[in-house]
Amino acid sequence: MHEYRVLDSDIVHRGWCYDLTAETVAMPGGTSARREFLDHCGAVVTVPLDESGRVGLIRQYRVPPKERLWEFPAGLRDVEGEDPAVTARRELAEEVDLAAADLVKLGEFYTTPGISNELIHYFLATGLTPVPEADRHERTDEEAAIELVWWDLDKALDAVVNGEIRNGVCALALNLARLHLERR
């Protein structure tokens, strides 16, 4: 088995939640190759599930695709050493003013391993209650216009198939939630 050793590493650009990194890696046959990738801090996604079995999707503007996309409350793991479940609870409260009595880990997956090491932790949140008004996070920028809509799970899965939901992280989260609920 070949050992893919990093021979050289250079940060090409420092960003606010990721760095563009270039590494030279030892390849099979004695060669080496230089690869650029986003060295990402990681993220969490939380699927809020209400007592009626509906999922809470948010619609949020995203700068790279220049669109308002359907997705789940999510956020960066930008607090050093913070447990992903703590981050998930914090993001749920910040983005949709909800607290969860129960949080179940659905898995963790790389988003685009050919160009990034971003690892997303997926959670299902149940036993939802509103965050008290005095404790609510003040949303700014894109988050200021977040819209929360409760969807029937089957309708949301159909929206993935018909192209209404085009966020891959959201599509995976919906399927993970469905699989979890079917296996309980």
PERAZI-V392849 format. One record per pair of residues at least 12 apart in sequence whose C-alpha atoms are under 10 Angstrom apart, sorted by the first residue. I is the first residue (numbers start at 1). J is the second residue. Records with the same first field share a line. If there is no record, write none. Layout:
I: J + J
//
This chain:
1: 28
2: 26 + 27 + 28 + 29 + 30
3: 25 + 26 + 27 + 28
4: 24 + 25 + 26 + 27 + 28 + 32
5: 23 + 24 + 25 + 26 + 27 + 32
6: 23 + 24 + 25 + 26 + 27 + 32 + 33 + 34
7: 23 + 24 + 25 + 26 + 32 + 33 + 34
8: 22 + 23 + 24 + 25 + 26 + 34
9: 21 + 22 + 23 + 24 + 25 + 34 + 35 + 36
10: 22 + 23 + 24 + 36
11: 23 + 36 + 37 + 38 + 39
12: 36 + 37 + 38
13: 38
14: 38 + 39
15: 38 + 39 + 40
16: 40 + 41 + 78
17: 38 + 39 + 40 + 41 + 42 + 43 + 76 + 77 + 78
18: 37 + 38 + 39 + 40 + 41 + 42 + 78 + 116 + 117 + 118
19: 37 + 38 + 39 + 40 + 41 + 116
20: 36 + 37 + 38 + 39 + 40 + 115 + 116
21: 35 + 36 + 37 + 38 + 39 + 40 + 116
22: 34 + 35 + 36 + 37 + 38 + 39
23: 35 + 36 + 37
24: 36
35: 114 + 115
36: 114 + 115 + 116
37: 112 + 113 + 114 + 115 + 116 + 117 + 118
38: 112 + 113 + 114 + 115 + 116 + 117 + 118
39: 115 + 116 + 117 + 118
40: 76 + 77 + 78 + 116 + 117 + 118 + 119
41: 76 + 77 + 78 + 79 + 80 + 117 + 118 + 119 + 120
42: 75 + 76 + 77 + 78 + 84 + 110 + 111 + 116 + 117 + 118 + 119 + 120 + 121
43: 74 + 75 + 76 + 77 + 78 + 84 + 87 + 88 + 108 + 118 + 119 + 120 + 121 + 122
44: 72 + 73 + 74 + 75 + 76 + 77 + 84 + 85 + 86 + 87 + 88 + 89 + 91 + 92 + 108 + 119 + 120 + 121 + 122 + 123
45: 71 + 72 + 73 + 74 + 75 + 76 + 84 + 85 + 87 + 88 + 89 + 91 + 92 + 106 + 108 + 120 + 121 + 122 + 123 + 124 + 169 + 170 + 173
46: 71 + 72 + 73 + 74 + 75 + 85 + 87 + 88 + 89 + 91 + 92 + 103 + 104 + 105 + 106 + 121 + 122 + 123 + 124 + 125 + 170 + 173 + 177
47: 71 + 72 + 73 + 74 + 88 + 92 + 103 + 104 + 106 + 122 + 123 + 124 + 125 + 126 + 170 + 173 + 174 + 176 + 177
48: 72 + 73 + 92 + 96 + 98 + 99 + 100 + 103 + 123 + 124 + 125 + 126 + 127 + 128 + 150 + 177
49: 100 + 124 + 125 + 126 + 127 + 128 + 150 + 151 + 152 + 153 + 177
50: 100 + 125 + 126 + 127 + 128 + 129 + 150 + 151
51: 126 + 127 + 128
52: 150 + 152
53: 126 + 150 + 151 + 152 + 153 + 181
54: 149 + 150 + 151 + 152 + 153 + 154 + 155 + 156
55: 72 + 124 + 125 + 126 + 148 + 149 + 150 + 151 + 152 + 153 + 154 + 155 + 156 + 174 + 177
56: 71 + 72 + 73 + 96 + 147 + 148 + 149 + 150 + 151 + 152 + 153 + 156
57: 69 + 70 + 71 + 72 + 73 + 96 + 146 + 147 + 148 + 149 + 150 + 151 + 156 + 170 + 174
58: 70 + 71 + 72 + 73 + 74 + 95 + 96 + 145 + 146 + 147 + 148 + 149 + 150
59: 71 + 72 + 73 + 143 + 145 + 146 + 147 + 148 + 149 + 165
60: 72 + 73 + 142 + 143 + 144 + 145 + 146 + 147 + 148
61: 141 + 142 + 143 + 145 + 146
62: 142 + 143
63: 142
68: 142 + 145 + 146
69: 164 + 165 + 166 + 167 + 170
70: 147 + 148 + 149 + 156 + 159 + 160 + 164 + 165 + 166 + 167 + 170 + 171
71: 148 + 165 + 166 + 167 + 168 + 169 + 170 + 171 + 173 + 174
72: 92 + 95 + 96 + 148 + 167 + 169 + 170 + 171 + 173 + 174
73: 88 + 89 + 90 + 91 + 92 + 93 + 94 + 95 + 96 + 146 + 148 + 170
74: 87 + 88 + 89 + 90 + 91 + 92 + 94 + 95 + 120 + 121 + 122 + 123 + 169 + 170
75: 87 + 88 + 90 + 91 + 92 + 94 + 95 + 120
76: 88 + 91 + 118 + 120
77: 91 + 119 + 120 + 121
84: 105 + 120 + 121 + 122 + 123
85: 103 + 104 + 105 + 121 + 122 + 123
86: 103
87: 121
88: 100 + 103 + 105 + 121 + 122 + 123 + 124 + 125
89: 101 + 102 + 103 + 123 + 125
90: 137
91: 137
92: 125 + 131
93: 129 + 130 + 131 + 132 + 135 + 136 + 137
94: 131 + 135 + 136 + 137 + 138 + 139 + 143
95: 136 + 137 + 138 + 139 + 143 + 144 + 146 + 147 + 148
96: 130 + 131 + 136 + 137 + 139 + 143 + 146 + 147 + 148
97: 128 + 129 + 130 + 131 + 132 + 133 + 135 + 136 + 137 + 148
98: 125 + 127 + 128 + 129 + 130 + 131 + 132 + 136
99: 125 + 126 + 127 + 128 + 129 + 130 + 131 + 132
100: 124 + 125 + 126 + 127 + 128 + 129 + 130 + 131
101: 125 + 126 + 127 + 128 + 129
102: 123 + 124 + 125 + 126 + 127 + 128
103: 122 + 123 + 124 + 125 + 126 + 127
104: 122 + 123 + 124 + 125 + 126 + 177 + 180
105: 121 + 122 + 123 + 124 + 125 + 176 + 177 + 180
106: 121 + 122 + 123 + 124 + 173 + 176 + 177 + 179 + 180
107: 120 + 121 + 122 + 123 + 124 + 173 + 176
108: 120 + 121 + 122 + 123
109: 121 + 122 + 169 + 172
110: 169
111: 168 + 169 + 172
120: 169
121: 173
122: 169 + 170 + 172 + 173 + 176 + 177
123: 173 + 176 + 177
124: 173 + 174 + 176 + 177 + 180 + 181
125: 177
153: 174 + 175 + 177 + 178
154: 174 + 178
156: 170 + 171 + 174 + 175
157: 170 + 171 + 172 + 174 + 175 + 178
159: 171
160: 172 + 174 + 175
//
